[in-house]
Amino acid sequence: MEARLSGWNTRLAQLTSSKNPYDSLTPPLVQTSTFVFPDAQTGGARFSGGESGYVYTRLGNPTVQLFEEAVANLEGAEAGVAFASGMGAISGVLMPLLKSGDHLLCSEGVYGSTFGLLEFLAERFQIGHTLSPLQTEEQIEAAILDNTRAMYIETPINPTLSLVDIGLVAKIAHRRGLMLIVDNTFMTPYWQNPIALGADVVIHSATKYLGGHGDVIAGIAVGKTEFMRTVRLSTLKDVGAVLSPFDAWLLLRGMRTLALRMEQHARNAQRVVEFLANQPAVMLLHYPGLFGGAQQSILKRQMRSPGAMISFELRGGMEAGIAFMNHLRLIKIAVSLGDIHTLIQHPASMTHCLVPRDERLRMGLPDGMVRLSVGVEDADDLIADLSQAFEQL
């Protein structure tokens, strides 16, 4: 009789305890590029899809499969496909869905490289897109075109941290026969479950909180088995942004402490937000836990925590933002997030520098905004570092 796994820490610790032919405590690392067939007939049957089994690591690998199944399990999805980066996962999902002449409706303020991909698809393949706040039913309906084929949202949005009502968007998308894709990187399945709210596909930059230790680049998409198979046999196989077995093994190791890390991230973020709220140099503070009205209602409805990402605008614009970051000593200047280390970056000159300034300002990303990914260090030390930087500024 199998043990009942109800608590998050138990579930995460036991993620890879089954399907292990060697009975090793940690999951096996199958570091191979290809697999041997017992005979030519078996090789042919596996290539044609008539027989299950491993063929070539670009198409599937036991260690990578463990990671795919683990994330799908946590997200409540049927299946998953892993990629070599978060952008690999995003492009890997969008490419089988869209063709020339189609349209994608997106939340306003997406990650800079996602914006770059959308522009690339528009310029090279005539696949249009619209960026919309997607806050009301009327606003969403008005943004859907006759050639819209899917909807893509981040929530919280990077880096404004605005929230989008997944349930509302899913209801409208399905009513119009559209697929809904949600980037859940900022929340992880520990704090938010888009599939349960109606999303069709959930994407993660697994580089971030899932891995959690800043030592791997990876992405993953999860959803229904049929669509995930389409993704695997099209963009994964033929474009080839394949996750290595070793990186999958590192991710499985990192995910075991996901709940522990996320709780510490959240505790620290709350302390840091309280400190920042009293700083005269901070002109505007963005954090889901501070939002009121409809945004607060969305938070309570679909999230179990405000998260650990904070954005704030400094008086003095871009010059002030850059000077502030240069005065930090403990907090590291780096463009990633979700690491055990606290990281800070300047969207206008870094992650969103390729977004035209007018578009960036329309998206709510002013020159003086900095984005802080709160790590797991002691909160008192983080606040002390921020404090001395403010004093020098």
C-alpha positions as CSV (number, residue, x, y, z in Angstrom):
1,M,0.0,0.0,0.0
2,E,1.4,3.4,-1.0
3,A,2.0,6.1,1.5
4,R,-0.5,9.1,1.4
5,L,1.4,12.2,0.3
6,S,-0.6,15.2,1.4
7,G,1.9,17.8,2.6
8,W,4.0,19.8,0.1
9,N,7.4,19.0,1.7
10,T,6.5,15.2,1.7
11,R,5.4,15.4,-1.9
12,L,8.6,17.2,-3.0
13,A,10.9,14.9,-1.0
14,Q,9.2,11.8,-2.6
15,L,8.9,13.2,-6.2
16,T,11.3,10.6,-7.7
17,S,10.8,7.7,-5.3
18,S,8.9,5.5,-7.8
19,K,9.9,4.3,-11.3
20,N,13.5,3.8,-10.2
21,P,14.9,0.5,-11.4
22,Y,18.0,0.7,-9.3
23,D,16.3,1.6,-5.9
24,S,18.8,4.4,-5.4
25,L,17.8,7.1,-3.0
26,T,18.5,9.9,-5.5
27,P,17.2,9.5,-9.0
28,P,19.6,7.9,-11.5
29,L,21.4,10.2,-14.0
30,V,21.2,8.5,-17.4
31,Q,23.9,10.5,-19.1
32,T,23.7,9.2,-22.7
33,S,23.0,10.6,-26.1
34,T,21.5,7.5,-27.6
35,F,20.0,4.1,-26.6
36,V,20.7,0.6,-27.9
37,F,18.0,-1.5,-29.5
38,P,17.9,-5.3,-29.0
39,D,17.3,-5.8,-32.7
40,A,16.6,-3.8,-35.9
41,Q,12.8,-4.5,-35.7
42,T,12.6,-2.8,-32.3
43,G,14.5,0.2,-33.5
44,G,12.1,0.6,-36.4
45,A,9.1,0.1,-34.2
46,R,10.3,2.8,-31.7
47,F,11.0,5.3,-34.4
48,S,7.6,4.8,-36.0
49,G,5.8,5.1,-32.7
50,G,4.5,1.6,-32.8
51,E,6.5,0.6,-29.6
52,S,7.3,2.7,-26.5
53,G,10.9,3.0,-25.4
54,Y,13.8,5.4,-25.6
55,V,15.5,6.1,-28.9
56,Y,17.7,9.3,-28.6
57,T,18.0,11.8,-25.8
58,R,16.7,14.6,-28.0
59,L,13.4,12.8,-28.1
60,G,13.3,11.5,-24.5
61,N,15.6,10.4,-21.6
62,P,14.7,8.7,-18.3
63,T,16.2,11.5,-16.1
64,V,14.6,14.2,-18.2
65,Q,11.3,12.3,-18.1
66,L,11.4,12.1,-14.3
67,F,11.7,15.9,-14.2
68,E,8.8,16.3,-16.7
69,E,6.6,14.0,-14.7
70,A,7.5,15.8,-11.5
71,V,6.5,19.2,-12.7
72,A,3.3,17.9,-14.4
73,N,2.4,16.2,-11.1
74,L,2.9,19.4,-9.1
75,E,0.9,21.5,-11.6
76,G,-1.9,19.0,-11.9
77,A,-1.2,18.4,-15.6
78,E,-1.3,15.2,-17.6
79,A,2.2,15.5,-19.2
80,G,5.2,17.8,-19.6
81,V,8.0,18.5,-22.1
82,A,11.3,19.9,-20.9
83,F,13.5,22.4,-22.8
84,A,17.0,23.8,-22.6
85,S,15.6,27.2,-21.4
86,G,12.5,29.1,-20.5
87,M,12.5,30.8,-23.9
88,G,12.8,27.3,-25.5
89,A,9.7,26.3,-23.7
90,I,7.8,29.5,-24.7
91,S,8.8,29.2,-28.4
92,G,8.3,25.4,-28.3
93,V,4.6,25.9,-27.3
94,L,3.8,28.9,-29.5
95,M,5.3,27.5,-32.7
96,P,3.0,24.4,-33.1
97,L,0.0,26.6,-32.2
98,L,0.5,29.5,-34.6
99,K,1.0,29.9,-38.4
100,S,1.3,32.9,-40.7
101,G,-1.7,35.2,-40.5
102,D,-2.6,34.1,-36.9
103,H,-2.9,36.4,-33.9
104,L,-1.8,35.9,-30.3
105,L,-3.4,37.9,-27.4
106,C,-0.9,38.6,-24.6
107,S,-0.9,40.2,-21.2
108,E,0.7,43.7,-21.1
109,G,4.2,43.9,-19.8
110,V,5.7,40.5,-20.7
111,Y,9.3,39.5,-20.1
112,G,11.7,41.3,-22.5
113,S,12.8,38.2,-24.4
114,T,9.1,37.1,-24.8
115,F,8.4,40.5,-26.3
116,G,11.4,40.0,-28.6
117,L,10.1,36.6,-29.7
118,L,6.6,38.1,-30.4
119,E,8.3,40.8,-32.5
120,F,10.3,38.2,-34.4
121,L,7.2,36.2,-35.2
122,A,5.5,39.3,-36.4
123,E,8.4,40.5,-38.6
124,R,9.4,37.1,-40.1
125,F,6.2,35.0,-40.1
126,Q,3.4,37.6,-40.0
127,I,2.0,36.3,-36.7
128,G,0.4,39.3,-35.0
129,H,0.1,40.0,-31.3
130,T,-1.7,42.4,-29.1
131,L,-0.5,43.4,-25.6
132,S,-3.5,44.1,-23.3
133,P,-4.0,44.6,-19.6
134,L,-6.7,41.9,-19.7
135,Q,-8.4,43.2,-16.5
136,T,-12.1,43.0,-17.4
137,E,-14.3,40.8,-19.6
138,E,-15.1,43.7,-21.9
139,Q,-11.4,44.5,-22.3
140,I,-10.5,40.9,-23.1
141,E,-13.4,40.5,-25.5
142,A,-12.5,43.7,-27.3
143,A,-8.9,42.5,-27.8
144,I,-9.8,39.2,-29.4
145,L,-9.6,39.3,-33.2
146,D,-11.1,37.0,-35.8
147,N,-7.7,35.4,-36.4
148,T,-6.8,35.1,-32.6
149,R,-5.7,31.5,-32.0
150,A,-4.5,31.6,-28.4
151,M,-4.0,33.7,-25.3
152,Y,-0.7,34.0,-23.4
153,I,-0.4,35.6,-20.0
154,E,2.1,36.2,-17.2
155,T,0.8,36.6,-13.7
156,P,2.3,38.3,-11.8
157,I,3.6,40.2,-14.9
158,N,7.4,40.8,-15.1
159,P,8.4,43.2,-13.7
160,T,5.3,45.3,-12.8
161,L,3.9,42.4,-10.8
162,S,0.4,43.2,-11.9
163,L,-2.0,40.3,-11.7
164,V,-4.3,38.8,-14.3
165,D,-7.4,36.8,-13.4
166,I,-6.6,33.3,-14.8
167,G,-10.1,32.0,-14.3
168,L,-11.7,34.9,-16.1
169,V,-9.3,34.7,-19.0
170,A,-9.7,31.0,-19.2
171,K,-13.5,31.3,-19.3
172,I,-13.4,33.7,-22.2
173,A,-10.7,31.8,-24.0
174,H,-12.6,28.6,-24.0
175,R,-15.8,30.2,-24.9
176,R,-14.1,31.5,-28.0
177,G,-12.3,28.2,-28.7
178,L,-8.9,29.5,-27.8
179,M,-6.0,27.9,-25.9
180,L,-4.7,29.7,-22.7
181,I,-1.0,29.5,-21.9
182,V,0.2,30.8,-18.5
183,D,3.8,31.6,-17.5
184,N,3.8,30.5,-13.8
185,T,7.5,31.2,-13.2
186,F,7.1,33.8,-10.5
187,M,4.7,31.8,-8.4
188,T,5.6,28.1,-9.0
189,P,3.1,25.4,-8.4
190,Y,3.6,25.9,-4.7
191,W,1.8,29.2,-4.7
192,Q,-0.4,29.1,-7.8
193,N,-2.0,26.4,-10.0
194,P,-3.2,27.7,-13.3
195,I,-4.4,24.3,-14.6
196,A,-6.9,24.1,-11.8
197,L,-8.0,27.6,-12.7
198,G,-8.6,26.7,-16.4
199,A,-5.3,27.1,-18.1
200,D,-4.5,24.7,-20.9
201,V,-0.7,25.0,-20.8
202,V,1.6,26.2,-18.0
203,I,5.2,27.3,-18.7
204,H,8.1,27.7,-16.3
205,S,11.6,29.1,-16.7
206,A,12.9,26.2,-14.5
207,T,16.1,28.2,-14.2
208,K,14.4,30.2,-11.5
209,Y,12.5,28.9,-8.5
210,L,12.2,25.3,-9.6
211,G,16.0,24.9,-9.8
212,G,16.5,27.5,-7.2
213,H,20.3,27.5,-7.0
214,G,21.5,29.5,-10.0
215,D,23.3,26.5,-11.6
216,V,21.1,25.4,-14.4
217,I,19.3,26.9,-17.4
218,A,16.0,25.1,-18.3
219,G,12.4,25.4,-19.2
220,I,9.3,23.3,-19.1
221,A,5.7,23.3,-20.4
222,V,3.0,21.1,-19.0
223,G,-0.6,20.4,-20.2
224,K,-2.7,17.7,-21.8
225,T,-1.0,14.6,-23.1
226,E,-2.1,15.1,-26.7
227,F,-0.8,18.6,-27.0
228,M,2.4,17.9,-25.2
229,R,3.0,15.0,-27.6
230,T,2.6,17.5,-30.5
231,V,5.1,19.8,-28.9
232,R,7.6,17.0,-28.4
233,L,7.3,15.7,-31.9
234,S,7.5,19.1,-33.6
235,T,9.5,21.9,-31.9
236,L,11.4,19.7,-29.4
237,K,12.4,17.1,-32.0
238,D,12.9,19.4,-35.1
239,V,14.1,22.6,-33.5
240,G,16.0,20.9,-30.8
241,A,16.1,23.1,-27.6
242,V,16.7,19.9,-25.6
243,L,17.4,19.7,-21.8
244,S,20.4,17.7,-20.9
245,P,20.0,14.8,-18.5
246,F,22.5,16.3,-16.0
247,D,20.5,19.6,-15.9
248,A,17.3,17.6,-15.3
249,W,19.1,15.8,-12.5
250,L,20.1,19.2,-10.9
251,L,16.5,20.4,-11.2
252,L,15.1,17.3,-9.5
253,R,17.6,17.9,-6.7
254,G,16.6,21.6,-6.4
255,M,12.9,20.9,-6.4
256,R,13.1,18.8,-3.3
257,T,13.5,21.9,-1.2
258,L,11.0,24.1,-3.2
259,A,8.5,24.5,-0.3
260,L,11.2,25.3,2.2
261,R,12.8,27.9,0.0
262,M,9.5,29.5,-1.1
263,E,8.4,30.0,2.5
264,Q,11.8,31.7,3.4
265,H,11.6,33.8,0.2
266,A,8.1,35.0,1.2
267,R,9.0,35.8,4.8
268,N,12.0,37.8,3.6
269,A,10.1,39.6,1.0
270,Q,7.5,40.8,3.5
271,R,10.2,42.3,5.7
272,V,11.9,44.0,2.8
273,V,8.6,45.4,1.5
274,E,7.9,46.9,4.9
275,F,11.4,48.5,4.9
276,L,11.1,49.9,1.4
277,A,7.6,51.4,2.1
278,N,9.3,53.8,4.5
279,Q,12.1,55.0,2.2
280,P,11.8,58.6,0.9
281,A,13.8,57.7,-2.2
282,V,11.2,55.1,-3.2
283,M,8.6,56.9,-5.4
284,L,6.5,53.8,-6.2
285,L,6.5,50.3,-4.8
286,H,5.1,47.3,-6.7
287,Y,4.3,44.1,-4.7
288,P,1.1,42.0,-5.0
289,G,0.6,42.1,-1.2
290,L,0.2,45.9,-1.4
291,F,-2.4,45.9,-4.2
292,G,-5.9,46.8,-3.3
293,G,-9.3,46.6,-5.1
294,A,-9.7,44.1,-7.9
295,Q,-6.0,43.1,-7.8
296,Q,-6.3,42.1,-4.1
297,S,-9.4,40.0,-5.0
298,I,-7.4,38.2,-7.7
299,L,-4.5,37.5,-5.3
300,K,-6.9,36.0,-2.7
301,R,-8.6,33.9,-5.4
302,Q,-5.7,32.4,-7.2
303,M,-2.5,32.8,-5.1
304,R,-1.4,31.4,-1.8
305,S,1.2,34.1,-1.3
306,P,2.1,37.5,-2.8
307,G,5.5,36.0,-3.7
308,A,9.1,37.2,-3.4
309,M,9.5,39.5,-6.3
310,I,9.5,43.3,-5.7
311,S,9.8,46.2,-8.1
312,F,10.2,49.8,-7.0
313,E,10.8,53.1,-8.7
314,L,13.4,55.5,-7.4
315,R,13.3,59.3,-7.5
316,G,15.9,60.4,-10.0
317,G,15.1,58.0,-12.9
318,M,17.6,55.7,-14.6
319,E,20.7,57.5,-13.0
320,A,19.3,56.9,-9.5
321,G,18.4,53.3,-10.2
322,I,21.9,52.5,-11.5
323,A,23.7,54.4,-8.7
324,F,21.6,52.6,-6.1
325,M,22.4,49.2,-7.4
326,N,26.1,50.0,-7.6
327,H,26.1,50.9,-3.8
328,L,24.8,47.4,-2.8
329,R,27.3,45.0,-1.3
330,L,25.5,41.8,-0.2
331,I,22.8,41.9,-2.9
332,K,24.0,40.9,-6.3
333,I,23.4,42.6,-9.6
334,A,22.1,39.9,-11.9
335,V,19.2,39.5,-14.3
336,S,17.9,36.2,-13.1
337,L,15.5,35.5,-10.2
338,G,14.2,32.8,-7.9
339,D,17.7,32.0,-6.7
340,I,18.7,31.4,-3.1
341,H,20.7,34.7,-3.5
342,T,19.0,38.0,-3.5
343,L,19.4,39.5,-7.0
344,I,18.6,43.0,-8.3
345,Q,18.4,44.3,-11.9
346,H,17.4,47.4,-13.8
347,P,14.7,46.5,-16.5
348,A,15.2,49.7,-18.6
349,S,18.9,49.0,-19.2
350,M,18.9,45.2,-18.9
351,T,16.0,42.7,-19.3
352,H,13.7,45.2,-21.2
353,C,16.3,47.3,-23.0
354,L,15.2,46.1,-26.4
355,V,11.6,47.2,-25.8
356,P,11.2,50.7,-27.4
357,R,11.0,53.3,-24.6
358,D,7.5,54.5,-25.5
359,E,6.2,50.9,-25.4
360,R,8.1,50.2,-22.2
361,L,6.6,53.3,-20.5
362,R,3.1,52.2,-21.7
363,M,3.7,48.8,-20.1
364,G,4.4,50.6,-16.8
365,L,8.2,50.2,-16.8
366,P,9.8,53.7,-16.0
367,D,13.5,54.5,-16.3
368,G,14.0,54.5,-12.5
369,M,12.4,51.0,-11.8
370,V,14.5,48.3,-10.3
371,R,13.4,44.7,-9.8
372,L,14.4,42.8,-6.6
373,S,14.3,39.0,-6.4
374,V,14.4,38.3,-2.6
375,G,16.6,35.3,-1.6
376,V,16.8,33.2,1.5
377,E,19.5,35.1,3.4
378,D,18.7,36.6,6.8
379,A,16.2,39.5,6.3
380,D,18.2,41.7,8.7
381,D,21.3,41.5,6.5
382,L,19.3,42.3,3.4
383,I,17.7,45.3,5.0
384,A,21.1,46.5,6.3
385,D,22.5,46.4,2.8
386,L,19.5,48.2,1.3
387,S,19.7,50.8,4.0
388,Q,23.4,51.6,3.4
389,A,22.8,51.9,-0.3
390,F,19.9,54.4,0.3
391,E,22.2,56.4,2.6
392,Q,24.8,56.7,-0.1
393,L,22.3,57.5,-2.8
